[in-house]
Amino acid sequence: MLVNTNIQSTQIQQIKIQSNNIIAIKITTNTHTLLLFNVYNDNNCNQSINTLMNEWETNEDKWMCDPTMEVIVLGDFNQHHTSAPGRPCTTTTSQTPTGF
């Protein structure tokens, strides 16, 4: 993930996520904290989305303990309407995210 060089490296902390398709960082300033998730979800299934949901459920209390925390989740989700043709994922199932 590319971060503007005007942000000092001491203000940036990488958040460990068990996925090659999700990058997360926390940027802390004097007044705000930003938790930023960049997600790539391939066309074949929702594995990255499910991984992010599991990480959120596990770490929500730790991540959201700062009252100035703001969260941004962005990326390429490759989500299509269920009536659109495509290959279903055979390893995971899609769930409706909660807590976001």
N, C-alpha and C positions, 0 to 999 in steps of 0.2 A: 504494500500500500504506500503510495507516495503522499508525503505530508509536506506542506509548505515549510520552507526553510526559515520563515519568520517565527515559527513555533519552535521553542528550544527543545532539544532532545530530552532534557530533564523533565519536561512536562508530558512526555509521551511514555505510556507503558503498554507493552503488548499483552493482550489477554490470550491465554492459552485455550484453544478450542481443538478438540480431537477431530479435525477434519482438514483435508487438503484444499477444500473448497470454501472455507470460511476464514476470513482474517478479521480480527477484532483488536481495537486499540482503545485505550482510555487517555484522553487529553485533559489535563488539569490546569486551570488558570487560577488567578487570584479570586475570581468571582463565580466561575462555573466549572462543571466537570461534564465532559462529553464522552459517552460510550458509543463507539462507531463500529458497526458490523458490516462487512462487505461479503456478500454471499453469491456464490455461483451454484445454481441448481441445474443439472443437465436435463436434457429432454426426456430421459428415460424413466425417471422416478423422482420422488421427493426426499431423497436421502439427506441432502443438505438442510432442507427445511426441518425435517424431523430431528436432525442433530442439533440445530439451533434451538428448537423448542425444548429438547432435553437439557441442553446446557443452561437455557434460561430458567427452567424449573429447578435445576440444581443450584444455581448461583444467584437467583433473583434477590434474595435477602442481602447478600454480600455486595452485589452490584448497585442496589438501589438504597443503600444505607445513607448516602449523601443526599440531603434535600435539594442540592443544586444540580443533581444529575439529570442530564438530558440524554436520550437514546435515539440514535438514527440507525435504521436497518435499511440497507440498500444493496442493489446488485442485479444480477440477471437471474430471475426466478424461473424463466421458461415455463410459466404456468399457462395452461390452455383450458378452455371450457371443456367440461366432461363430454360434451357431444362431439368435440373435434377428434378427428382420427389421430391415433398415436399408439405407441407401444406402452402398455401398462407396466409399471414397476413390479417386479416379482419378489423384491427383497424387503420392501417397506410399504407401509400404508400411509396415506395422507390423513392428517388430522387438522382440525381447525385450531389455529394458535390461540392460546389463552394468555392473558397477562401482558400482551403487547399493547 
